[in-house]
Amino acid sequence: MSDSIKKQAIARLLANLEALKANQTVRAVTRGRARFQTTQFPSLQVVIGDDQQAGEFEDTRGYTIDFTVEVDIHVADYVDRAGALDDLIPAVQETIEADLTLNSLVNWVRFQGEQLFVNEANTPQGGMTLFYLVQYRRVRGAPRTAY
């Protein structure tokens, strides 16, 4: 049995980001629900949001669904954190935006902005979160089938 459209899309997104490890842009890519403490810098953590029906986009065949993707880019606290982020942010954006339909699994992946974060007041790490919105269509009663 095949995986749901969402699970396939997430797997494709994570696989795309794993390519950044191959060219040594980042050291780790993980999926989680909240920011984490890591010893591997730079690293990415992908947080996947819940499905929401996209407005009134429903027909007799199925639904249009949105879910959020947050990509936390973690960098160590050293002299040029801003410079490291200036290099990493476009690398992540290029990787995600090179496959805007995630191999035709989704309608689109849209950039929604970015926000700086610090994990805790006295920790030597922080970074930037990139926000994306993913939209796909699935057949009513068949979450493994897109249309």
LOKEPA-266192 format. One line per field, with one value per residue: residue in one letter; x negated, y negated, z negated of N, C-alpha, C, O in turn. Coordinates in Angstrom, 1 decimal, padded with zeros to 4 digits. Atoms other than C-alpha are relative to their C-alpha. Example, Ala and Ser with C-alpha at 12.3 -4.5 7.8 and 13.67 -1.06 7.14 Angstrom:
residues 2
type A / S;
n_px -000.9 / 000.9;
n_py 001.2 / 001.1;
n_pz 000.0 / 000.0;
ca_px -012.3 / -013.7;
ca_py 004.5 / 001.1;
ca_pz -007.8 / -007.1;
c_px -000.9 / 000.8;
c_py -001.2 / -001.1;
c_pz 000.0 / -000.8;
o_px -001.9 / 000.3;
o_py -001.2 / -002.2;
o_pz -000.7 / -000.9;
end
This chain:
residues 147
type M / S / D / S / I / K / K / Q / A / I / A / R / L / L / A / N / L / E / A / L / K / A / N / Q / T / V / R / A / V / T / R / G / R / A / R / F / Q / T / T / Q / F / P / S / L / Q / V / V / I / G / D / D / Q / Q / A / G / E / F / E / D / T / R / G / Y / T / I / D / F / T / V / E / V / D / I / H / V / A / D / Y / V / D / R / A / G / A / L / D / D / L / I / P / A / V / Q / E / T / I / E / A / D / L / T / L / N / S / L / V / N / W / V / R / F / Q / G / E / Q / L / F / V / N / E / A / N / T / P / Q / G / G / M / T / L / F / Y / L / V / Q / Y / R / R / V / R / G / A / P / R / T / A / Y;
n_px -000.8 / 000.8 / -000.2 / -000.9 / 000.6 / 000.8 / 001.2 / 000.9 / 000.5 / 001.0 / 001.1 / 000.6 / 000.6 / 001.2 / 001.1 / 000.6 / 000.9 / 001.1 / 001.0 / 000.9 / 001.0 / 001.0 / 001.0 / 000.5 / -000.6 / -000.5 / 000.5 / -001.1 / -001.3 / -000.9 / -001.4 / -000.4 / -001.1 / 000.5 / 001.4 / 000.8 / 001.4 / 000.8 / 001.5 / 000.4 / -000.3 / -001.4 / -001.0 / -001.4 / -001.1 / -001.2 / -001.2 / -001.1 / -001.3 / -001.1 / -000.8 / -001.1 / -000.6 / 000.3 / -001.2 / -001.2 / 000.4 / -000.5 / -000.9 / -000.5 / 001.1 / 001.0 / 000.3 / 001.3 / 000.5 / 001.3 / 000.7 / 001.2 / 001.4 / 000.9 / 001.3 / 000.9 / 001.4 / 000.8 / 001.4 / 000.7 / 000.3 / 001.4 / 000.2 / -000.8 / -001.2 / -000.8 / 000.6 / -000.3 / -001.4 / -000.1 / 000.4 / -000.9 / -001.4 / -000.2 / 000.2 / -001.2 / -001.1 / 000.2 / -000.3 / -001.5 / -000.7 / 000.3 / -001.0 / -001.2 / -001.1 / 000.5 / -000.1 / -001.4 / -000.8 / -000.8 / -000.2 / 001.1 / 000.7 / 000.2 / 000.7 / -000.8 / 000.8 / 001.0 / 000.0 / 001.1 / -000.4 / 001.1 / -000.7 / -000.2 / 000.7 / 001.4 / 000.5 / 000.9 / -000.5 / -001.2 / -000.1 / -001.1 / -001.1 / -000.6 / -001.4 / -000.6 / -001.3 / -000.1 / -001.3 / -000.3 / -001.4 / -000.2 / -001.3 / -000.9 / 000.0 / 001.2 / 001.1 / 001.2 / -000.2 / -000.1 / -000.6;
n_py 001.2 / 001.2 / 001.0 / 001.2 / 001.0 / 000.9 / -000.8 / 000.0 / 001.3 / 000.2 / -000.8 / 000.7 / 001.2 / -000.4 / -000.5 / 001.2 / 000.7 / -000.9 / 000.3 / 001.0 / -000.7 / -000.6 / 001.0 / 000.5 / 001.3 / -000.3 / -001.3 / -000.8 / 000.4 / -000.8 / 000.5 / 000.0 / 000.8 / 001.2 / 000.2 / -000.9 / 000.3 / -000.8 / 000.2 / 000.0 / 001.3 / 000.4 / -001.1 / 000.3 / -000.7 / 000.2 / -000.2 / -000.1 / 000.4 / -000.9 / 000.3 / 000.9 / 000.1 / 001.3 / 000.8 / -000.7 / -000.8 / -001.4 / -000.3 / -001.4 / -001.0 / 000.0 / 001.1 / 000.7 / 000.0 / 000.8 / -000.2 / 000.9 / -000.6 / 000.9 / -000.5 / 000.7 / -000.1 / 000.1 / 000.3 / 000.2 / 001.4 / 000.4 / 001.4 / 000.5 / -000.7 / 000.6 / -000.5 / -001.4 / 000.0 / 000.6 / -001.1 / -001.1 / 000.3 / -000.2 / -001.4 / -000.8 / 000.5 / -000.6 / -001.4 / -000.2 / 000.6 / -000.7 / -001.1 / 000.6 / -000.9 / -001.3 / -001.0 / -000.1 / -000.5 / 001.0 / 001.1 / 000.9 / 000.3 / 001.4 / 000.6 / 000.9 / 001.0 / -000.6 / 000.6 / -000.3 / -000.6 / -000.4 / -001.1 / 000.4 / 001.3 / -000.1 / -001.1 / 000.4 / -000.4 / 000.7 / -000.1 / 000.6 / -001.0 / 000.3 / -000.5 / -000.4 / -000.6 / -001.0 / -000.3 / -001.2 / -000.5 / -001.5 / -000.5 / -000.2 / -001.4 / -000.7 / 000.9 / -000.4 / 000.3 / 001.4 / 000.2;
n_pz 000.0 / -000.1 / 001.1 / -000.3 / -000.8 / 000.9 / 000.4 / -001.2 / -000.2 / 001.1 / -000.3 / -001.1 / 000.5 / 000.9 / -000.9 / -000.6 / 000.9 / 000.3 / -001.0 / 000.6 / 000.8 / -001.0 / -000.4 / 001.3 / 000.4 / 001.4 / 000.6 / 000.4 / -000.3 / 000.8 / 000.0 / 001.3 / 000.3 / 000.7 / -000.1 / 000.8 / 000.3 / -000.9 / 000.0 / -001.4 / -000.6 / -000.1 / -000.2 / -000.4 / 000.6 / -000.8 / 000.8 / -000.9 / 000.6 / -000.3 / -001.2 / 000.1 / -001.3 / -000.6 / -000.3 / -000.5 / -001.1 / 000.1 / -001.1 / 000.2 / -000.1 / 001.1 / 000.8 / -000.1 / 001.4 / 000.3 / 001.2 / 000.1 / 000.2 / 000.5 / 000.0 / 000.9 / -000.4 / 001.2 / -000.1 / 001.2 / 000.4 / -000.2 / -000.4 / -001.1 / -000.1 / -001.1 / -001.3 / -000.2 / -000.4 / -001.3 / -001.0 / 000.1 / -000.3 / -001.4 / -000.3 / 000.3 / -000.9 / -001.4 / 000.0 / 000.1 / -001.1 / -001.2 / -000.2 / 000.6 / 000.1 / 000.6 / -001.0 / -000.3 / 001.1 / 000.5 / -001.0 / 000.1 / 001.3 / 000.0 / 001.1 / 000.8 / 000.8 / 000.9 / 001.3 / 000.8 / 001.3 / 001.0 / 000.8 / 001.4 / 000.2 / 000.2 / -000.7 / -001.1 / -001.3 / -000.5 / -001.4 / -000.7 / -000.4 / -001.3 / 000.0 / -001.3 / 000.0 / -001.0 / -000.3 / -000.8 / -000.1 / 000.2 / -000.3 / 001.2 / 000.5 / -000.5 / 000.3 / -000.7 / -001.4 / -000.4 / -001.3;
ca_px 000.0 / -001.3 / -001.8 / 000.5 / -000.2 / -001.4 / -003.8 / -005.2 / -005.6 / -007.4 / -009.7 / -010.5 / -011.2 / -013.5 / -015.4 / -015.9 / -017.3 / -019.5 / -021.4 / -022.8 / -024.6 / -026.3 / -027.9 / -028.7 / -026.5 / -024.9 / -025.9 / -022.5 / -018.9 / -016.2 / -012.4 / -010.9 / -008.1 / -010.1 / -013.5 / -016.2 / -019.6 / -022.2 / -026.0 / -026.1 / -026.4 / -025.1 / -022.0 / -018.4 / -015.3 / -012.1 / -008.8 / -005.7 / -002.3 / 001.1 / 003.4 / 006.0 / 008.6 / 007.7 / 010.6 / 013.7 / 011.7 / 013.8 / 015.6 / 017.4 / 014.1 / 012.0 / 010.3 / 007.5 / 005.3 / 002.6 / -000.1 / -003.0 / -006.7 / -009.1 / -012.8 / -015.0 / -018.5 / -020.8 / -024.2 / -026.8 / -027.5 / -030.7 / -032.0 / -030.0 / -026.6 / -024.9 / -027.4 / -026.8 / -023.0 / -023.5 / -025.2 / -022.8 / -019.4 / -019.8 / -021.1 / -018.1 / -015.7 / -017.3 / -017.0 / -013.3 / -012.3 / -014.0 / -011.2 / -008.1 / -005.7 / -007.8 / -007.9 / -004.3 / -003.0 / -001.6 / -000.2 / -002.9 / -005.3 / -005.2 / -007.7 / -006.0 / -008.9 / -011.6 / -012.2 / -015.3 / -015.3 / -017.5 / -016.8 / -017.3 / -018.6 / -022.1 / -022.7 / -025.4 / -023.0 / -020.3 / -019.4 / -016.7 / -013.3 / -012.1 / -008.3 / -006.6 / -003.1 / -002.4 / 000.8 / 002.1 / 005.3 / 006.5 / 009.4 / 012.3 / 011.9 / 008.5 / 005.7 / 003.1 / 004.5 / 004.0 / 005.9;
ca_py 000.0 / -003.4 / -006.3 / -009.3 / -012.2 / -014.3 / -011.5 / -011.2 / -015.0 / -015.2 / -012.4 / -014.2 / -017.5 / -015.8 / -014.0 / -017.3 / -018.9 / -015.8 / -016.9 / -019.8 / -017.3 / -015.7 / -019.0 / -019.8 / -022.9 / -021.4 / -018.6 / -017.3 / -017.3 / -016.1 / -016.3 / -017.3 / -019.2 / -021.9 / -023.5 / -021.3 / -021.5 / -020.2 / -019.8 / -019.6 / -023.0 / -024.0 / -021.9 / -021.9 / -020.9 / -020.5 / -021.0 / -019.9 / -021.5 / -019.9 / -019.7 / -022.4 / -022.5 / -025.4 / -027.8 / -026.7 / -024.5 / -021.4 / -019.7 / -016.4 / -014.7 / -015.8 / -018.5 / -021.1 / -020.8 / -023.2 / -022.4 / -024.5 / -023.6 / -025.4 / -024.9 / -025.9 / -026.7 / -026.2 / -027.9 / -028.0 / -031.2 / -032.5 / -035.7 / -035.8 / -034.2 / -036.6 / -035.7 / -032.0 / -032.6 / -034.8 / -031.7 / -029.1 / -030.8 / -031.0 / -027.5 / -026.1 / -028.3 / -027.2 / -023.6 / -023.8 / -026.1 / -024.0 / -021.4 / -023.5 / -020.7 / -018.0 / -015.9 / -016.6 / -015.4 / -018.8 / -021.9 / -024.2 / -025.1 / -028.8 / -030.8 / -032.7 / -034.6 / -034.1 / -034.9 / -035.0 / -032.8 / -032.2 / -028.9 / -030.1 / -033.3 / -032.0 / -029.3 / -029.6 / -028.8 / -030.3 / -030.8 / -031.5 / -029.8 / -029.8 / -029.4 / -027.6 / -026.7 / -023.5 / -022.9 / -019.6 / -018.0 / -014.6 / -012.5 / -012.3 / -009.1 / -008.3 / -010.2 / -008.3 / -009.6 / -013.1 / -014.7;
ca_pz 000.0 / 000.9 / -001.6 / -001.9 / 000.4 / -002.6 / -003.7 / -000.2 / 000.1 / -003.3 / -002.3 / 001.0 / -000.8 / -003.4 / -000.6 / 001.2 / -001.9 / -002.6 / 000.6 / -001.4 / -003.6 / -000.5 / 000.5 / -003.2 / -003.4 / -006.6 / -008.9 / -009.9 / -008.7 / -011.1 / -011.4 / -014.7 / -016.4 / -018.3 / -018.2 / -019.6 / -021.2 / -018.8 / -018.8 / -015.0 / -013.4 / -010.9 / -010.9 / -009.7 / -011.6 / -009.6 / -011.5 / -009.6 / -010.5 / -010.5 / -007.5 / -007.0 / -004.3 / -002.0 / -002.3 / -000.3 / 002.1 / 002.1 / 004.9 / 005.4 / 006.0 / 003.1 / 001.1 / 001.4 / -001.7 / -003.1 / -005.6 / -006.9 / -006.8 / -009.0 / -008.4 / -011.3 / -010.3 / -013.4 / -013.6 / -016.3 / -018.2 / -016.7 / -015.3 / -012.1 / -012.8 / -010.4 / -007.6 / -008.1 / -007.9 / -004.8 / -003.1 / -004.4 / -003.9 / -000.1 / 000.1 / -001.6 / 000.4 / 003.7 / 002.7 / 001.7 / 004.6 / 007.2 / 006.7 / 006.1 / 006.8 / 005.0 / 008.1 / 008.9 / 005.6 / 004.6 / 006.3 / 005.0 / 002.2 / 001.3 / -000.7 / -003.5 / -005.2 / -007.7 / -011.4 / -013.5 / -016.7 / -019.8 / -021.6 / -025.1 / -026.7 / -027.5 / -024.9 / -022.2 / -019.3 / -017.3 / -013.7 / -011.3 / -010.6 / -007.0 / -006.6 / -003.7 / -002.9 / -000.9 / 000.9 / 002.4 / 003.6 / 002.5 / 003.5 / 000.9 / -001.1 / 000.6 / -001.1 / 001.0 / 004.3 / 005.7 / 008.5;
c_px -000.9 / 000.2 / 000.9 / -000.8 / -000.9 / -001.3 / -001.0 / -000.7 / -001.1 / -001.3 / -000.8 / -000.8 / -001.2 / -001.1 / -000.7 / -001.0 / -001.2 / -001.2 / -001.0 / -001.1 / -001.1 / -001.0 / -000.5 / 000.4 / 000.5 / -000.5 / 001.1 / 001.4 / 000.9 / 001.4 / 000.4 / 001.2 / -000.4 / -001.5 / -000.8 / -001.4 / -000.8 / -001.5 / -000.5 / 000.4 / -000.7 / 000.9 / 001.4 / 001.0 / 001.3 / 001.2 / 001.2 / 001.3 / 001.1 / 000.7 / 001.2 / 000.7 / -000.2 / 001.2 / 001.2 / -000.4 / 000.3 / 000.9 / 000.5 / -001.0 / -000.9 / -000.2 / -001.3 / -000.5 / -001.3 / -000.6 / -001.2 / -001.2 / -000.8 / -001.4 / -000.9 / -001.4 / -000.8 / -001.4 / -000.6 / -000.2 / -001.5 / 000.0 / 001.0 / 001.3 / 000.8 / -000.6 / 000.3 / 001.5 / 000.1 / -000.4 / 001.0 / 001.4 / 000.2 / -000.2 / 001.2 / 001.2 / -000.2 / 000.4 / 001.5 / 000.7 / -000.4 / 001.0 / 001.3 / 001.3 / -000.4 / 000.3 / 001.4 / 001.0 / 001.0 / 000.2 / -001.1 / -000.5 / -000.3 / -000.8 / 000.9 / -000.8 / -001.0 / 000.0 / -001.2 / 000.4 / -001.3 / 000.7 / 000.3 / -000.9 / -001.5 / -000.7 / -000.8 / 000.6 / 001.3 / 000.0 / 001.2 / 001.0 / 000.5 / 001.4 / 000.5 / 001.4 / 000.1 / 001.5 / 000.1 / 001.4 / 000.0 / 001.5 / 000.8 / -000.1 / -001.2 / -001.2 / -001.3 / 000.1 / 000.2 / 000.8 / -000.2;
c_py -001.2 / -001.0 / -001.1 / -001.0 / -000.9 / 000.7 / 000.0 / -001.4 / -000.3 / 000.8 / -000.6 / -001.3 / 000.3 / 000.5 / -001.1 / -000.7 / 000.9 / -000.3 / -001.0 / 000.6 / 000.5 / -001.0 / -000.8 / -001.4 / 000.1 / 001.3 / 001.0 / -000.6 / 000.9 / -000.6 / 000.1 / -000.9 / -001.4 / -000.1 / 000.9 / -000.5 / 001.0 / -000.3 / 000.0 / -001.3 / -000.1 / 001.2 / -000.5 / 000.9 / -000.4 / 000.3 / -000.1 / -000.3 / 001.0 / -000.4 / -000.9 / 000.0 / -001.4 / -000.8 / 000.8 / 000.9 / 001.4 / 000.2 / 001.4 / 001.0 / 000.1 / -001.4 / -000.6 / -000.2 / -000.9 / 000.6 / -000.8 / 000.9 / -001.1 / 000.7 / -000.9 / 000.2 / -000.3 / -000.3 / -000.2 / -001.5 / -000.3 / -001.4 / -000.5 / 000.8 / -000.5 / 000.4 / 001.4 / 000.1 / -000.6 / 001.0 / 001.1 / -000.2 / 000.2 / 001.4 / 000.9 / -000.4 / 000.5 / 001.4 / 000.3 / -000.5 / 000.5 / 001.1 / -000.4 / 000.8 / 001.4 / 001.2 / 000.3 / 000.6 / -001.1 / -001.1 / -001.0 / -000.1 / -001.5 / -000.5 / -001.0 / -001.0 / 000.7 / -000.8 / 000.5 / 000.6 / 000.2 / 001.1 / -000.3 / -001.2 / 000.2 / 001.2 / -000.6 / 000.4 / -000.7 / 000.2 / -000.7 / 001.1 / -000.6 / 000.7 / 000.3 / 000.5 / 001.0 / 000.3 / 001.2 / 000.3 / 001.5 / 000.4 / 000.3 / 001.5 / 000.8 / -000.9 / 000.3 / -000.4 / -001.5 / -000.2 / -001.5;
c_pz 000.0 / -001.2 / 000.4 / 000.9 / -000.9 / -000.4 / 001.1 / 000.2 / -001.1 / 000.3 / 001.2 / -000.5 / -000.8 / 000.9 / 000.7 / -000.9 / -000.4 / 001.0 / -000.5 / -000.9 / 001.0 / 000.4 / -001.2 / -000.3 / -001.4 / -000.4 / -000.4 / 000.5 / -000.7 / 000.1 / -001.5 / -000.2 / -000.7 / 000.1 / -001.0 / -000.3 / 000.8 / -000.3 / 001.4 / 000.6 / 001.4 / 000.2 / 000.3 / -000.8 / 000.7 / -000.9 / 001.0 / -000.8 / 000.4 / 001.3 / -000.3 / 001.4 / 000.5 / 000.4 / 000.4 / 001.2 / -000.2 / 001.1 / -000.3 / 000.0 / -001.2 / -000.6 / 000.5 / -001.4 / 000.0 / -001.2 / 000.0 / -000.2 / -000.6 / 000.0 / -000.9 / 000.4 / -001.3 / 000.3 / -001.3 / -000.3 / 000.2 / 000.7 / 001.1 / 000.2 / 001.2 / 001.4 / 000.3 / 000.4 / 001.4 / 001.1 / 000.0 / 000.5 / 001.5 / 000.5 / -000.2 / 000.9 / 001.4 / 000.0 / 000.0 / 001.3 / 001.3 / 000.3 / -000.6 / 000.0 / -000.6 / 000.9 / 000.3 / -001.0 / -000.6 / 001.0 / 000.0 / -001.5 / 000.1 / -001.2 / -000.7 / -000.9 / -000.8 / -001.3 / -000.8 / -001.4 / -000.8 / -000.8 / -001.4 / -000.3 / -000.1 / 000.8 / 001.2 / 001.4 / 000.3 / 001.5 / 000.6 / 000.4 / 001.3 / 000.0 / 001.4 / -000.2 / 001.2 / 000.2 / 001.0 / 000.1 / -000.2 / 000.2 / -001.3 / -000.3 / 000.5 / -000.2 / 000.7 / 001.5 / 000.2 / 001.3 / 000.3;
o_px -001.9 / 001.3 / 001.2 / -002.0 / -002.0 / -002.3 / -002.2 / -001.8 / -002.1 / -002.4 / -002.1 / -001.9 / -002.3 / -002.3 / -001.9 / -002.1 / -002.3 / -002.4 / -002.1 / -002.1 / -002.3 / -002.2 / -001.1 / -000.3 / 000.3 / -000.9 / 000.9 / 001.5 / 000.9 / 001.7 / 000.1 / 001.7 / 000.5 / -002.2 / -000.3 / -001.9 / -000.6 / -001.9 / -001.7 / 001.6 / -001.8 / 000.4 / 001.6 / 000.7 / 001.6 / 001.3 / 001.4 / 001.6 / 001.0 / 000.6 / 001.8 / 000.0 / -000.1 / 001.8 / 001.5 / 000.5 / -000.5 / 001.7 / 000.2 / -000.8 / -001.3 / 000.6 / -002.2 / 000.3 / -002.1 / 000.1 / -001.8 / -001.2 / -000.9 / -001.6 / -001.2 / -001.9 / -000.8 / -002.0 / 000.1 / -000.2 / -002.3 / 001.1 / 001.5 / 001.4 / 001.4 / 000.2 / 000.5 / 001.7 / 001.0 / 000.0 / 001.4 / 002.0 / 001.1 / 000.5 / 001.6 / 001.9 / 000.8 / 001.0 / 002.0 / 001.6 / 000.2 / 001.0 / 001.8 / 002.2 / 000.4 / 001.0 / 001.9 / 002.1 / 002.1 / -000.4 / -001.6 / 000.1 / -001.0 / -000.5 / 001.6 / -000.2 / -001.2 / 000.5 / -001.5 / 001.4 / -002.4 / 001.8 / 001.4 / -001.8 / -002.2 / -001.7 / -000.5 / -000.2 / 002.0 / -000.6 / 001.7 / 000.7 / 000.9 / 001.5 / 000.3 / 001.7 / -000.3 / 002.2 / -000.7 / 002.2 / -000.8 / 002.4 / 000.2 / 000.2 / -001.3 / -001.7 / -002.3 / -000.8 / 001.1 / 000.9 / 000.3;
o_py -001.3 / -000.8 / -001.2 / -001.0 / -001.2 / 000.1 / -000.1 / -001.5 / -000.9 / 000.2 / -000.6 / -001.5 / -000.3 / 000.2 / -001.1 / -001.0 / 000.3 / -000.1 / -001.1 / 000.0 / 000.5 / -000.7 / -001.8 / -002.1 / -000.9 / 002.2 / 002.2 / -001.8 / 002.1 / -001.7 / 001.0 / -001.5 / -002.3 / 000.8 / 001.1 / -001.5 / 002.2 / -001.4 / -000.2 / -001.6 / 000.4 / 002.2 / -001.7 / 002.1 / -001.6 / 001.4 / -001.1 / 000.3 / 001.9 / -001.6 / -000.8 / -000.1 / -002.4 / -000.6 / 001.8 / 001.2 / 002.2 / -000.7 / 002.0 / 002.1 / 001.1 / -002.3 / 000.1 / -000.8 / -000.8 / 001.1 / -001.2 / 002.0 / -002.2 / 001.8 / -002.0 / 001.4 / -001.5 / 000.4 / -000.6 / -002.3 / 000.1 / -002.0 / -001.6 / 001.4 / 000.3 / 000.6 / 001.8 / 000.9 / -000.1 / 001.0 / 001.6 / 000.6 / 000.9 / 001.9 / 001.7 / 000.4 / 001.0 / 001.9 / 001.1 / 000.1 / 000.2 / 001.7 / 000.1 / 000.5 / 002.3 / 002.1 / 001.5 / 001.0 / -000.8 / -001.1 / -001.4 / 000.4 / -002.0 / -000.1 / -001.8 / -001.8 / 002.0 / -001.9 / 001.7 / 000.3 / 000.3 / 000.9 / -000.1 / -001.5 / -000.7 / 001.7 / -001.7 / 000.6 / -001.2 / 001.1 / -001.7 / 002.2 / -001.7 / 001.8 / -000.6 / 001.0 / 000.6 / 000.4 / 001.3 / -000.1 / 002.2 / -000.4 / 000.8 / 002.3 / 002.0 / -001.5 / -000.4 / -000.1 / -002.1 / 000.8 / -001.9;
o_pz -000.7 / -001.9 / 001.6 / 000.9 / -000.5 / -000.4 / 000.9 / 000.6 / -000.7 / 000.1 / 001.1 / -000.1 / -000.7 / 000.6 / 000.9 / -000.5 / -000.7 / 000.7 / -000.1 / -001.1 / 000.6 / 000.6 / -001.0 / -001.0 / -002.2 / 000.4 / -000.4 / 000.5 / -000.6 / 000.6 / -002.2 / 000.8 / -000.7 / 000.4 / -002.1 / 000.3 / 000.8 / -000.7 / 001.6 / 000.8 / 001.5 / 000.7 / 000.1 / -000.9 / 000.8 / -001.5 / 001.6 / -001.9 / 001.2 / 001.7 / -001.4 / 002.4 / -000.3 / 001.5 / -000.2 / 002.0 / -000.5 / 001.5 / -001.3 / -000.5 / -001.6 / -000.5 / 001.0 / -002.2 / 000.9 / -002.1 / 001.0 / -000.7 / 000.0 / -000.4 / -000.6 / 000.5 / -001.8 / 001.1 / -002.3 / 000.7 / -000.6 / 000.8 / 001.0 / 001.3 / 002.0 / 002.3 / 001.4 / 001.4 / 002.2 / 002.2 / 001.0 / 001.1 / 001.9 / 001.4 / 000.6 / 001.4 / 002.0 / 001.0 / 000.7 / 001.8 / 002.3 / 001.4 / -001.6 / -000.7 / -000.6 / 000.5 / 000.4 / -000.7 / -001.0 / 002.1 / 001.1 / -002.4 / 001.0 / -002.3 / -000.1 / -001.6 / -000.8 / -001.4 / -000.8 / -001.9 / -000.3 / -001.3 / -001.9 / 000.5 / 000.5 / 000.4 / 001.7 / 002.3 / -000.6 / 002.0 / 000.1 / 000.7 / 001.5 / -000.4 / 002.3 / -001.3 / 002.3 / -000.7 / 001.9 / -000.7 / 000.3 / 000.0 / -002.3 / 000.6 / 000.3 / 000.8 / 000.6 / 002.2 / -000.4 / 002.0 / 001.4;
end
